Amino acid sequence: MFDEFEGVEHLNHRRARRVGFELPVRCKHGVTRSTVMLKDMTTHGARIEGIPRQRIGDTVTLFLPELAPKIALVVWSKDKTSGLEFELPLHENVFANLVADFAIGHLQRIEMGRPETDVAAHGKPARGKPEVPPARHAA
């Protein structure tokens, strides 16, 4: 249907892999600072929840863990969710470290190429690793 339009074959392809997060991060928009929830991220941008609808083109500063503040532009916004494009993309190694340290667990293993080798995934400990008893918490 859209074959006659140049570049349409790339419409459904992202330029970078998207990874899910549930990470509270600090955010500055205008003169207001707040904590937002980082929902997903690529090397080129992020989706955040928690600030009222932003105007497209507004500048937002994200304070990601262990990084200098990241300046981003709002590229879309609906209700309290906004899509951001970083002014400068994250380096692939920096992104990989954020994924390894903070991404949603199952995505973290998949994105980093680590198979699920824990007791919960297979019902038995990984080969060569002792079984760790479950943590007990006071009632």
N, CA, C and O atoms as CSV, one atom per row, in Angstrom:
chain,resi,resn,atom,element,x,y,z
A,1,MET,N,N,0.817,-1.194,0.000
A,1,MET,CA,C,0.000,0.000,0.000
A,1,MET,C,C,0.863,1.262,0.000
A,1,MET,O,O,0.563,2.222,-0.711
A,2,PHE,N,N,1.938,1.260,0.801
A,2,PHE,CA,C,2.771,2.445,0.907
A,2,PHE,C,C,4.074,2.300,0.132
A,2,PHE,O,O,5.017,3.058,0.359
A,3,ASP,N,N,4.135,1.340,-0.775
A,3,ASP,CA,C,5.371,1.065,-1.499
A,3,ASP,C,C,5.868,2.255,-2.304
A,3,ASP,O,O,7.066,2.371,-2.560
A,4,GLU,N,N,4.973,3.131,-2.702
A,4,GLU,CA,C,5.392,4.253,-3.530
A,4,GLU,C,C,6.071,5.365,-2.728
A,4,GLU,O,O,6.638,6.286,-3.317
A,5,PHE,N,N,6.023,5.296,-1.389
A,5,PHE,CA,C,6.635,6.324,-0.560
A,5,PHE,C,C,8.039,5.909,-0.159
A,5,PHE,O,O,8.242,4.829,0.397
A,6,GLU,N,N,8.998,6.763,-0.440
A,6,GLU,CA,C,10.388,6.468,-0.123
A,6,GLU,C,C,10.597,6.460,1.389
A,6,GLU,O,O,10.123,7.352,2.093
A,7,GLY,N,N,11.303,5.457,1.878
A,7,GLY,CA,C,11.630,5.391,3.298
A,7,GLY,C,C,10.584,4.737,4.159
A,7,GLY,O,O,10.818,4.557,5.354
A,8,VAL,N,N,9.432,4.367,3.614
A,8,VAL,CA,C,8.359,3.784,4.413
A,8,VAL,C,C,8.752,2.432,4.990
A,8,VAL,O,O,8.245,2.043,6.042
A,9,GLU,N,N,9.644,1.711,4.323
A,9,GLU,CA,C,10.041,0.397,4.823
A,9,GLU,C,C,10.688,0.484,6.203
A,9,GLU,O,O,10.806,-0.529,6.892
A,10,HIS,N,N,11.106,1.675,6.614
A,10,HIS,CA,C,11.765,1.841,7.906
A,10,HIS,C,C,10.817,2.336,8.996
A,10,HIS,O,O,11.251,2.531,10.131
A,11,LEU,N,N,9.546,2.543,8.688
A,11,LEU,CA,C,8.625,3.108,9.668
A,11,LEU,C,C,8.486,2.262,10.921
A,11,LEU,O,O,8.367,2.810,12.017
A,12,ASN,N,N,8.497,0.957,10.790
A,12,ASN,CA,C,8.289,0.089,11.942
A,12,ASN,C,C,9.590,-0.366,12.588
A,12,ASN,O,O,9.563,-1.215,13.479
A,13,HIS,N,N,10.710,0.168,12.170
A,13,HIS,CA,C,11.996,-0.215,12.739
A,13,HIS,C,C,12.507,0.916,13.620
A,13,HIS,O,O,12.552,2.072,13.198
A,14,ARG,N,N,12.896,0.572,14.856
A,14,ARG,CA,C,13.495,1.562,15.743
A,14,ARG,C,C,14.974,1.654,15.416
A,14,ARG,O,O,15.566,0.692,14.926
A,15,ARG,N,N,15.568,2.795,15.681
A,15,ARG,CA,C,16.998,2.922,15.391
A,15,ARG,C,C,17.856,2.346,16.507
A,15,ARG,O,O,19.069,2.214,16.347
A,16,ALA,N,N,17.242,2.000,17.639
A,16,ALA,CA,C,17.980,1.396,18.751
A,16,ALA,C,C,17.034,0.501,19.545
A,16,ALA,O,O,15.821,0.710,19.541
A,17,ARG,N,N,17.594,-0.493,20.223
A,17,ARG,CA,C,16.763,-1.407,21.008
A,17,ARG,C,C,16.177,-0.697,22.224
A,17,ARG,O,O,16.840,0.122,22.860
A,18,ARG,N,N,14.934,-1.020,22.533
A,18,ARG,CA,C,14.230,-0.419,23.662
A,18,ARG,C,C,14.217,-1.437,24.800
A,18,ARG,O,O,13.917,-2.612,24.586
A,19,VAL,N,N,14.543,-0.983,26.008
A,19,VAL,CA,C,14.599,-1.860,27.168
A,19,VAL,C,C,13.699,-1.296,28.256
A,19,VAL,O,O,13.696,-0.091,28.506
A,20,GLY,N,N,12.934,-2.173,28.903
A,20,GLY,CA,C,12.019,-1.762,29.960
A,20,GLY,C,C,12.717,-1.501,31.284
A,20,GLY,O,O,13.631,-2.225,31.679
A,21,PHE,N,N,12.271,-0.457,31.958
A,21,PHE,CA,C,12.774,-0.085,33.281
A,21,PHE,C,C,11.580,0.230,34.167
A,21,PHE,O,O,10.503,0.545,33.662
A,22,GLU,N,N,11.752,0.151,35.452
A,22,GLU,CA,C,10.825,0.680,36.459
A,22,GLU,C,C,11.714,1.372,37.475
A,22,GLU,O,O,11.900,0.885,38.590
A,23,LEU,N,N,12.260,2.507,37.080
A,23,LEU,CA,C,13.293,3.162,37.868
A,23,LEU,C,C,12.907,4.609,38.157
A,23,LEU,O,O,12.733,5.399,37.229
A,24,PRO,N,N,12.770,4.965,39.441
A,24,PRO,CA,C,12.528,6.373,39.751
A,24,PRO,C,C,13.804,7.187,39.502
A,24,PRO,O,O,14.881,6.828,39.977
A,25,VAL,N,N,13.668,8.270,38.762
A,25,VAL,CA,C,14.804,9.152,38.479
A,25,VAL,C,C,14.364,10.598,38.683
A,25,VAL,O,O,13.184,10.924,38.560
A,26,ARG,N,N,15.316,11.446,38.992
A,26,ARG,CA,C,15.037,12.875,39.132
A,26,ARG,C,C,14.961,13.501,37.741
A,26,ARG,O,O,15.619,13.059,36.799
A,27,CYS,N,N,14.142,14.537,37.647
A,27,CYS,CA,C,13.895,15.188,36.364
A,27,CYS,C,C,13.721,16.680,36.611
A,27,CYS,O,O,13.116,17.084,37.604
A,28,LYS,N,N,14.245,17.486,35.717
A,28,LYS,CA,C,14.047,18.935,35.784
A,28,LYS,C,C,13.372,19.360,34.493
A,28,LYS,O,O,13.888,19.115,33.402
A,29,HIS,N,N,12.225,19.994,34.621
A,29,HIS,CA,C,11.509,20.521,33.457
A,29,HIS,C,C,11.123,21.949,33.792
A,29,HIS,O,O,10.322,22.199,34.692
A,30,GLY,N,N,11.712,22.889,33.046
A,30,GLY,CA,C,11.538,24.300,33.388
A,30,GLY,C,C,12.264,24.572,34.697
A,30,GLY,O,O,13.438,24.232,34.848
A,31,VAL,N,N,11.561,25.186,35.640
A,31,VAL,CA,C,12.155,25.436,36.955
A,31,VAL,C,C,11.727,24.383,37.969
A,31,VAL,O,O,12.115,24.442,39.136
A,32,THR,N,N,10.938,23.433,37.528
A,32,THR,CA,C,10.401,22.407,38.422
A,32,THR,C,C,11.272,21.162,38.414
A,32,THR,O,O,11.662,20.663,37.358
A,33,ARG,N,N,11.567,20.673,39.605
A,33,ARG,CA,C,12.268,19.396,39.749
A,33,ARG,C,C,11.304,18.403,40.366
A,33,ARG,O,O,10.544,18.739,41.275
A,34,SER,N,N,11.339,17.186,39.869
A,34,SER,CA,C,10.452,16.156,40.408
A,34,SER,C,C,11.074,14.788,40.182
A,34,SER,O,O,12.079,14.648,39.486
A,35,THR,N,N,10.457,13.792,40.782
A,35,THR,CA,C,10.856,12.411,40.544
A,35,THR,C,C,9.857,11.806,39.574
A,35,THR,O,O,8.647,11.924,39.766
A,36,VAL,N,N,10.359,11.160,38.536
A,36,VAL,CA,C,9.518,10.512,37.535
A,36,VAL,C,C,9.906,9.041,37.468
A,36,VAL,O,O,10.939,8.635,38.002
A,37,MET,N,N,9.073,8.254,36.812
A,37,MET,CA,C,9.370,6.839,36.626
A,37,MET,C,C,9.891,6.640,35.207
A,37,MET,O,O,9.195,6.929,34.234
A,38,LEU,N,N,11.118,6.146,35.100
A,38,LEU,CA,C,11.682,5.783,33.803
A,38,LEU,C,C,11.056,4.458,33.409
A,38,LEU,O,O,11.256,3.453,34.091
A,39,LYS,N,N,10.297,4.439,32.309
A,39,LYS,CA,C,9.556,3.243,31.890
A,39,LYS,C,C,10.306,2.420,30.856
A,39,LYS,O,O,10.300,1.191,30.925
A,40,ASP,N,N,10.947,3.072,29.907
A,40,ASP,CA,C,11.816,2.360,28.975
A,40,ASP,C,C,12.822,3.342,28.398
A,40,ASP,O,O,12.670,4.559,28.503
A,41,MET,N,N,13.860,2.772,27.782
A,41,MET,CA,C,14.933,3.628,27.298
A,41,MET,C,C,15.659,2.942,26.145
A,41,MET,O,O,15.728,1.715,26.072
A,42,THR,N,N,16.197,3.764,25.249
A,42,THR,CA,C,17.103,3.316,24.194
A,42,THR,C,C,18.355,4.177,24.324
A,42,THR,O,O,18.434,5.027,25.211
A,43,THR,N,N,19.317,3.966,23.461
A,43,THR,CA,C,20.489,4.838,23.475
A,43,THR,C,C,20.127,6.255,23.031
A,43,THR,O,O,20.870,7.199,23.298
A,44,HIS,N,N,18.987,6.403,22.355
A,44,HIS,CA,C,18.592,7.702,21.797
A,44,HIS,C,C,17.528,8.445,22.597
A,44,HIS,O,O,17.305,9.631,22.354
A,45,GLY,N,N,16.870,7.786,23.536
A,45,GLY,CA,C,15.816,8.472,24.263
A,45,GLY,C,C,15.181,7.609,25.331
A,45,GLY,O,O,15.658,6.517,25.640
A,46,ALA,N,N,14.081,8.128,25.897
A,46,ALA,CA,C,13.434,7.448,27.015
A,46,ALA,C,C,11.953,7.788,27.052
A,46,ALA,O,O,11.501,8.767,26.459
A,47,ARG,N,N,11.208,6.948,27.769
A,47,ARG,CA,C,9.802,7.226,28.066
A,47,ARG,C,C,9.701,7.353,29.577
A,47,ARG,O,O,10.147,6.476,30.319
A,48,ILE,N,N,9.110,8.455,30.024
A,48,ILE,CA,C,8.959,8.699,31.455
A,48,ILE,C,C,7.491,8.909,31.791
A,48,ILE,O,O,6.697,9.309,30.940
A,49,GLU,N,N,7.143,8.635,33.044
A,49,GLU,CA,C,5.797,8.890,33.555
A,49,GLU,C,C,5.908,9.683,34.840
A,49,GLU,O,O,6.830,9.482,35.631
A,50,GLY,N,N,4.957,10.592,35.042
A,50,GLY,CA,C,4.892,11.264,36.323
A,50,GLY,C,C,4.852,12.775,36.286
A,50,GLY,O,O,4.653,13.401,37.328
A,51,ILE,N,N,5.033,13.385,35.128
A,51,ILE,CA,C,4.886,14.837,35.051
A,51,ILE,C,C,3.741,15.135,34.095
A,51,ILE,O,O,3.552,14.428,33.105
A,52,PRO,N,N,2.979,16.178,34.391
A,52,PRO,CA,C,1.849,16.510,33.513
A,52,PRO,C,C,2.308,16.712,32.077
A,52,PRO,O,O,3.486,16.942,31.803
A,53,ARG,N,N,1.357,16.620,31.186
A,53,ARG,CA,C,1.637,16.720,29.752
A,53,ARG,C,C,2.601,17.859,29.447
A,53,ARG,O,O,2.413,18.992,29.890
A,54,GLN,N,N,3.627,17.536,28.687
A,54,GLN,CA,C,4.652,18.501,28.292
A,54,GLN,C,C,4.401,18.968,26.866
A,54,GLN,O,O,3.711,18.301,26.094
A,55,ARG,N,N,4.961,20.109,26.528
A,55,ARG,CA,C,4.854,20.590,25.146
A,55,ARG,C,C,5.965,19.979,24.313
A,55,ARG,O,O,7.104,19.867,24.766
A,56,ILE,N,N,5.628,19.588,23.100
A,56,ILE,CA,C,6.628,19.047,22.190
A,56,ILE,C,C,7.693,20.115,21.955
A,56,ILE,O,O,7.377,21.271,21.676
A,57,GLY,N,N,8.941,19.718,22.069
A,57,GLY,CA,C,10.057,20.643,21.907
A,57,GLY,C,C,10.601,21.175,23.215
A,57,GLY,O,O,11.687,21.754,23.238
A,58,ASP,N,N,9.859,20.989,24.328
A,58,ASP,CA,C,10.363,21.413,25.632
A,58,ASP,C,C,11.634,20.645,25.976
A,58,ASP,O,O,11.819,19.502,25.559
A,59,THR,N,N,12.500,21.290,26.740
A,59,THR,CA,C,13.723,20.647,27.203
A,59,THR,C,C,13.493,20.065,28.592
A,59,THR,O,O,12.903,20.705,29.462
A,60,VAL,N,N,13.968,18.845,28.778
A,60,VAL,CA,C,13.881,18.148,30.059
A,60,VAL,C,C,15.282,17.647,30.381
A,60,VAL,O,O,16.001,17.195,29.490
A,61,THR,N,N,15.671,17.724,31.641
A,61,THR,CA,C,16.948,17.164,32.069
A,61,THR,C,C,16.674,15.955,32.942
A,61,THR,O,O,15.971,16.055,33.948
A,62,LEU,N,N,17.230,14.803,32.558
A,62,LEU,CA,C,17.096,13.575,33.347
A,62,LEU,C,C,18.387,13.340,34.111
A,62,LEU,O,O,19.484,13.522,33.581
A,63,PHE,N,N,18.239,12.933,35.362
A,63,PHE,CA,C,19.382,12.609,36.197
A,63,PHE,C,C,19.416,11.092,36.356
A,63,PHE,O,O,18.866,10.541,37.310
A,64,LEU,N,N,20.069,10.431,35.407
A,64,LEU,CA,C,20.178,8.976,35.420
A,64,LEU,C,C,21.278,8.565,36.395
A,64,LEU,O,O,22.248,9.300,36.573
A,65,PRO,N,N,21.138,7.400,37.026
A,65,PRO,CA,C,22.116,6.977,38.035
A,65,PRO,C,C,23.544,6.938,37.485
A,65,PRO,O,O,23.803,6.408,36.404
A,66,GLU,N,N,24.456,7.515,38.264
A,66,GLU,CA,C,25.891,7.458,37.987
A,66,GLU,C,C,26.310,8.154,36.691
A,66,GLU,O,O,27.414,7.921,36.199
A,67,LEU,N,N,25.439,9.011,36.129
A,67,LEU,CA,C,25.765,9.738,34.898
A,67,LEU,C,C,25.612,11.236,35.116
A,67,LEU,O,O,24.912,11.679,36.026
A,68,ALA,N,N,26.275,12.001,34.270
A,68,ALA,CA,C,26.040,13.442,34.250
A,68,ALA,C,C,24.606,13.669,33.774
A,68,ALA,O,O,24.055,12.815,33.080
A,69,PRO,N,N,23.991,14.794,34.129
A,69,PRO,CA,C,22.616,15.063,33.676
A,69,PRO,C,C,22.489,14.941,32.158
A,69,PRO,O,O,23.358,15.394,31.413
A,70,LYS,N,N,21.388,14.318,31.711
A,70,LYS,CA,C,21.127,14.111,30.280
A,70,LYS,C,C,20.048,15.084,29.831
A,70,LYS,O,O,18.932,15.061,30.349
A,71,ILE,N,N,20.376,15.936,28.874
A,71,ILE,CA,C,19.400,16.868,28.313
A,71,ILE,C,C,18.642,16.152,27.209
A,71,ILE,O,O,19.233,15.458,26.381
A,72,ALA,N,N,17.323,16.327,27.207
A,72,ALA,CA,C,16.476,15.662,26.215
A,72,ALA,C,C,15.362,16.603,25.785
A,72,ALA,O,O,15.000,17.535,26.504
A,73,LEU,N,N,14.827,16.344,24.601
A,73,LEU,CA,C,13.684,17.100,24.082
A,73,LEU,C,C,12.442,16.229,24.128
A,73,LEU,O,O,12.507,15.028,23.866
A,74,VAL,N,N,11.314,16.835,24.462
A,74,VAL,CA,C,10.039,16.126,24.442
A,74,VAL,C,C,9.631,15.961,22.982
A,74,VAL,O,O,9.502,16.947,22.255
A,75,VAL,N,N,9.425,14.707,22.550
A,75,VAL,CA,C,9.011,14.456,21.166
A,75,VAL,C,C,7.547,14.051,21.083
A,75,VAL,O,O,6.941,14.153,20.016
A,76,TRP,N,N,6.967,13.592,22.193
A,76,TRP,CA,C,5.531,13.342,22.277
A,76,TRP,C,C,5.148,13.341,23.751
A,76,TRP,O,O,5.988,13.098,24.618
A,77,SER,N,N,3.881,13.613,24.030
A,77,SER,CA,C,3.411,13.633,25.405
A,77,SER,C,C,1.916,13.374,25.433
A,77,SER,O,O,1.166,13.917,24.622
A,78,LYS,N,N,1.489,12.542,26.369
A,78,LYS,CA,C,0.073,12.239,26.547
A,78,LYS,C,C,-0.174,12.012,28.029
A,78,LYS,O,O,0.484,11.185,28.659
A,79,ASP,N,N,-1.120,12.748,28.575
A,79,ASP,CA,C,-1.424,12.685,30.001
A,79,ASP,C,C,-0.134,12.926,30.797
A,79,ASP,O,O,0.479,13.985,30.666
A,80,LYS,N,N,0.280,11.960,31.617
A,80,LYS,CA,C,1.496,12.128,32.420
A,80,LYS,C,C,2.673,11.317,31.880
A,80,LYS,O,O,3.625,11.041,32.610
A,81,THR,N,N,2.610,10.937,30.612
A,81,THR,CA,C,3.678,10.155,29.987
A,81,THR,C,C,4.279,10.957,28.840
A,81,THR,O,O,3.556,11.555,28.043
A,82,SER,N,N,5.611,10.964,28.762
A,82,SER,CA,C,6.295,11.708,27.698
A,82,SER,C,C,7.405,10.870,27.087
A,82,SER,O,O,8.071,10.094,27.772
A,83,GLY,N,N,7.589,11.044,25.781
A,83,GLY,CA,C,8.705,10.435,25.068
A,83,GLY,C,C,9.781,11.479,24.878
A,83,GLY,O,O,9.504,12.592,24.431
A,84,LEU,N,N,11.006,11.127,25.216
A,84,LEU,CA,C,12.120,12.062,25.153
A,84,LEU,C,C,13.176,11.577,24.172
A,84,LEU,O,O,13.408,10.376,24.040
A,85,GLU,N,N,13.811,12.516,23.489
A,85,GLU,CA,C,14.964,12.199,22.648
A,85,GLU,C,C,16.174,12.904,23.244
A,85,GLU,O,O,16.170,14.124,23.413
A,86,PHE,N,N,17.213,12.129,23.562
A,86,PHE,CA,C,18.410,12.712,24.152
A,86,PHE,C,C,19.099,13.640,23.164
A,86,PHE,O,O,19.167,13.364,21.966
A,87,GLU,N,N,19.609,14.751,23.694
A,87,GLU,CA,C,20.367,15.683,22.863
A,87,GLU,C,C,21.580,14.966,22.249
A,87,GLU,O,O,21.882,15.149,21.070
A,88,LEU,N,N,22.259,14.162,23.048
A,88,LEU,CA,C,23.369,13.325,22.589
A,88,LEU,C,C,23.066,11.892,23.001
A,88,LEU,O,O,22.787,11.645,24.174
A,89,PRO,N,N,23.111,10.943,22.075
A,89,PRO,CA,C,22.799,9.552,22.431
A,89,PRO,C,C,23.759,9.011,23.484
A,89,PRO,O,O,24.903,9.453,23.594
A,90,LEU,N,N,23.268,8.048,24.254
A,90,LEU,CA,C,24.122,7.358,25.215
A,90,LEU,C,C,25.102,6.464,24.463
A,90,LEU,O,O,24.746,5.854,23.455
A,91,HIS,N,N,26.317,6.390,24.949
A,91,HIS,CA,C,27.278,5.449,24.376
A,91,HIS,C,C,26.763,4.039,24.648
A,91,HIS,O,O,26.171,3.788,25.698
A,92,GLU,N,N,26.981,3.129,23.725
A,92,GLU,CA,C,26.469,1.757,23.843
A,92,GLU,C,C,26.916,1.085,25.141
A,92,GLU,O,O,26.133,0.355,25.750
A,93,ASN,N,N,28.158,1.314,25.580
A,93,ASN,CA,C,28.641,0.710,26.832
A,93,ASN,C,C,27.944,1.305,28.049
A,93,ASN,O,O,27.642,0.589,29.004
A,94,VAL,N,N,27.690,2.597,28.020
A,94,VAL,CA,C,26.969,3.252,29.120
A,94,VAL,C,C,25.555,2.690,29.198
A,94,VAL,O,O,25.065,2.377,30.283
A,95,PHE,N,N,24.904,2.565,28.049
A,95,PHE,CA,C,23.558,1.998,27.992
A,95,PHE,C,C,23.566,0.561,28.521
A,95,PHE,O,O,22.694,0.183,29.303
A,96,ALA,N,N,24.543,-0.234,28.100
A,96,ALA,CA,C,24.636,-1.627,28.554
A,96,ALA,C,C,24.794,-1.704,30.069
A,96,ALA,O,O,24.220,-2.589,30.703
A,97,ASN,N,N,25.564,-0.793,30.655
A,97,ASN,CA,C,25.726,-0.780,32.112
A,97,ASN,C,C,24.424,-0.424,32.814
A,97,ASN,O,O,24.088,-1.027,33.833
A,98,LEU,N,N,23.680,0.552,32.279
A,98,LEU,CA,C,22.384,0.903,32.868
A,98,LEU,C,C,21.426,-0.282,32.796
A,98,LEU,O,O,20.708,-0.561,33.756
A,99,VAL,N,N,21.416,-0.974,31.669
A,99,VAL,CA,C,20.559,-2.151,31.511
A,99,VAL,C,C,20.953,-3.215,32.525
A,99,VAL,O,O,20.095,-3.774,33.208
A,100,ALA,N,N,22.245,-3.495,32.625
A,100,ALA,CA,C,22.718,-4.535,33.536
A,100,ALA,C,C,22.380,-4.214,34.988
A,100,ALA,O,O,22.069,-5.117,35.765
A,101,ASP,N,N,22.438,-2.942,35.360
A,101,ASP,CA,C,22.225,-2.558,36.752
A,101,ASP,C,C,20.777,-2.249,37.115
A,101,ASP,O,O,20.385,-2.445,38.265
A,102,PHE,N,N,19.964,-1.768,36.158
A,102,PHE,CA,C,18.666,-1.226,36.534
A,102,PHE,C,C,17.469,-1.700,35.719
A,102,PHE,O,O,16.336,-1.398,36.095
A,103,ALA,N,N,17.666,-2.426,34.626
A,103,ALA,CA,C,16.531,-2.833,33.784
A,103,ALA,C,C,15.658,-3.847,34.505
A,103,ALA,O,O,16.090,-4.489,35.462
A,104,ILE,N,N,14.426,-3.981,34.032
A,104,ILE,CA,C,13.517,-4.986,34.568
A,104,ILE,C,C,14.193,-6.340,34.407
A,104,ILE,O,O,14.738,-6.637,33.344
A,105,GLY,N,N,14.163,-7.159,35.444
A,105,GLY,CA,C,14.927,-8.396,35.532
A,105,GLY,C,C,14.938,-9.291,34.319
A,105,GLY,O,O,16.012,-9.601,33.804
A,106,HIS,N,N,13.777,-9.721,33.837
A,106,HIS,CA,C,13.783,-10.665,32.722
A,106,HIS,C,C,14.316,-10.026,31.447
A,106,HIS,O,O,14.979,-10.695,30.655
A,107,LEU,N,N,14.044,-8.769,31.240
A,107,LEU,CA,C,14.576,-8.080,30.062
A,107,LEU,C,C,16.073,-7.874,30.203
A,107,LEU,O,O,16.814,-7.932,29.222
A,108,GLN,N,N,16.511,-7.634,31.427
A,108,GLN,CA,C,17.922,-7.418,31.685
A,108,GLN,C,C,18.734,-8.623,31.216
A,108,GLN,O,O,19.747,-8.453,30.539
A,109,ARG,N,N,18.309,-9.825,31.561
A,109,ARG,CA,C,19.050,-11.025,31.157
A,109,ARG,C,C,19.000,-11.217,29.646
A,109,ARG,O,O,20.010,-11.552,29.028
A,110,ILE,N,N,17.837,-11.008,29.053
A,110,ILE,CA,C,17.681,-11.199,27.611
A,110,ILE,C,C,18.510,-10.182,26.838
A,110,ILE,O,O,19.238,-10.546,25.915
A,111,GLU,N,N,18.403,-8.910,27.209
A,111,GLU,CA,C,19.092,-7.852,26.475
A,111,GLU,C,C,20.607,-8.000,26.567
A,111,GLU,O,O,21.321,-7.657,25.625
A,112,MET,N,N,21.099,-8.505,27.690
A,112,MET,CA,C,22.532,-8.627,27.870
A,112,MET,C,C,23.043,-9.985,27.402
A,112,MET,O,O,24.226,-10.292,27.555
A,113,GLY,N,N,22.146,-10.809,26.825
A,113,GLY,CA,C,22.564,-12.095,26.300
A,113,GLY,C,C,22.804,-13.147,27.360
A,113,GLY,O,O,23.443,-14.165,27.094
A,114,ARG,N,N,22.288,-12.906,28.579
A,114,ARG,CA,C,22.461,-13.880,29.650
A,114,ARG,C,C,21.228,-14.758,29.729
A,114,ARG,O,O,20.126,-14.240,29.906
A,115,PRO,N,N,21.373,-16.064,29.603
A,115,PRO,CA,C,20.206,-16.938,29.728
A,115,PRO,C,C,19.711,-16.956,31.160
A,115,PRO,O,O,20.452,-16.647,32.093
A,116,GLU,N,N,18.461,-17.316,31.322
A,116,GLU,CA,C,17.910,-17.434,32.664
A,116,GLU,C,C,18.487,-18.681,33.300
A,116,GLU,O,O,18.171,-19.799,32.894
A,117,THR,N,N,19.336,-18.489,34.302
A,117,THR,CA,C,19.990,-19.622,34.937
A,117,THR,C,C,19.706,-19.672,36.428
A,117,THR,O,O,20.417,-20.352,37.168
A,118,ASP,N,N,18.702,-18.979,36.873
A,118,ASP,CA,C,18.432,-18.987,38.301
A,118,ASP,C,C,17.433,-20.081,38.664
A,118,ASP,O,O,16.820,-20.698,37.793
A,119,VAL,N,N,17.285,-20.305,39.951
A,119,VAL,CA,C,16.410,-21.355,40.454
A,119,VAL,C,C,14.971,-21.113,40.025
A,119,VAL,O,O,14.265,-22.060,39.679
A,120,ALA,N,N,14.529,-19.867,40.041
A,120,ALA,CA,C,13.141,-19.562,39.681
A,120,ALA,C,C,12.851,-19.920,38.227
A,120,ALA,O,O,11.734,-20.325,37.906
A,121,ALA,N,N,13.818,-19.781,37.361
A,121,ALA,CA,C,13.597,-20.040,35.940
A,121,ALA,C,C,13.511,-21.526,35.628
A,121,ALA,O,O,12.739,-21.924,34.755
A,122,HIS,N,N,14.288,-22.360,36.323
A,122,HIS,CA,C,14.358,-23.773,35.973
A,122,HIS,C,C,13.958,-24.713,37.101
A,122,HIS,O,O,13.823,-25.916,36.879
A,123,GLY,N,N,13.766,-24.188,38.305
A,123,GLY,CA,C,13.423,-25.045,39.428
A,123,GLY,C,C,14.622,-25.758,40.017
A,123,GLY,O,O,14.464,-26.565,40.933
A,124,LYS,N,N,15.810,-25.484,39.520
A,124,LYS,CA,C,17.026,-26.083,40.057
A,124,LYS,C,C,18.158,-25.077,39.891
A,124,LYS,O,O,18.087,-24.205,39.025
A,125,PRO,N,N,19.194,-25.188,40.705
A,125,PRO,CA,C,20.293,-24.226,40.589
A,125,PRO,C,C,21.058,-24.420,39.292
A,125,PRO,O,O,21.074,-25.507,38.715
A,126,ALA,N,N,21.692,-23.340,38.845
A,126,ALA,CA,C,22.522,-23.411,37.643
A,126,ALA,C,C,23.688,-24.357,37.901
A,126,ALA,O,O,24.151,-24.489,39.034
A,127,ARG,N,N,24.154,-25.008,36.850
A,127,ARG,CA,C,25.238,-25.966,36.966
A,127,ARG,C,C,26.465,-25.305,37.590
A,127,ARG,O,O,26.895,-24.234,37.162
A,128,GLY,N,N,27.017,-25.962,38.606
A,128,GLY,CA,C,28.226,-25.461,39.235
A,128,GLY,C,C,27.990,-24.392,40.279
A,128,GLY,O,O,28.946,-23.908,40.884
A,129,LYS,N,N,26.735,-24.007,40.511
A,129,LYS,CA,C,26.442,-22.979,41.503
A,129,LYS,C,C,25.616,-23.595,42.624
A,129,LYS,O,O,24.647,-24.303,42.351
A,130,PRO,N,N,25.978,-23.343,43.876
A,130,PRO,CA,C,25.205,-23.910,44.984
A,130,PRO,C,C,23.840,-23.241,45.081
A,130,PRO,O,O,23.676,-22.070,44.738
A,131,GLU,N,N,22.876,-24.004,45.552
A,131,GLU,CA,C,21.536,-23.453,45.727
A,131,GLU,C,C,21.543,-22.527,46.929
A,131,GLU,O,O,22.079,-22.871,47.982
A,132,VAL,N,N,20.956,-21.368,46.773
A,132,VAL,CA,C,20.873,-20.394,47.852
A,132,VAL,C,C,19.485,-20.496,48.455
A,132,VAL,O,O,18.492,-20.388,47.736
A,133,PRO,N,N,19.397,-20.708,49.786
A,133,PRO,CA,C,18.069,-20.817,50.394
A,133,PRO,C,C,17.336,-19.488,50.294
A,133,PRO,O,O,17.971,-18.435,50.238
A,134,PRO,N,N,15.992,-19.522,50.269
A,134,PRO,CA,C,15.230,-18.276,50.183
A,134,PRO,C,C,15.452,-17.423,51.425
A,134,PRO,O,O,15.658,-17.942,52.522
A,135,ALA,N,N,15.408,-16.116,51.238
A,135,ALA,CA,C,15.575,-15.193,52.360
A,135,ALA,C,C,14.368,-15.285,53.273
A,135,ALA,O,O,13.232,-15.395,52.812
A,136,ARG,N,N,14.620,-15.239,54.554
A,136,ARG,CA,C,13.532,-15.282,55.532
A,136,ARG,C,C,13.416,-13.901,56.164
A,136,ARG,O,O,14.412,-13.300,56.567
A,137,HIS,N,N,12.200,-13.418,56.241
A,137,HIS,CA,C,11.952,-12.094,56.790
A,137,HIS,C,C,11.135,-12.223,58.061
A,137,HIS,O,O,10.288,-13.108,58.178
A,138,ALA,N,N,11.388,-11.349,59.001
A,138,ALA,CA,C,10.635,-11.360,60.254
A,138,ALA,C,C,9.181,-11.028,59.976
A,138,ALA,O,O,8.872,-10.203,59.117
A,139,ALA,N,N,8.300,-11.676,60.707
A,139,ALA,CA,C,6.861,-11.472,60.508
A,139,ALA,C,C,6.385,-10.213,61.158
A,139,ALA,O,O,5.199,-9.892,61.086
